[in-house]
């Protein structure tokens, strides 16, 4: 996965295109919120998603975040590590 912006996606498969943004540290509130939703009714039959909404913005523009390991569990392994 590349870290420099070159106008191309970082990962492409037949069904997904992923743009990876790397930071030294992610905000603790973001990790806490994702952990909170992942703790709710854990199990392979349930997809855990964190929705990020900007006040006043259309809901269609909200962001959805999930753990990569869970993404792969649902959709299959994606590329190299």
Buried (B, 14 or more C-beta within 10 A) or exposed (E): EEEEEEEEEBBEEEEEEBEEEEEEEEEEEEEEBBEEBBEEEEEEEEEBEBEEEEEEEEEEEEEEEBBEEBBEEEEEEBEEE
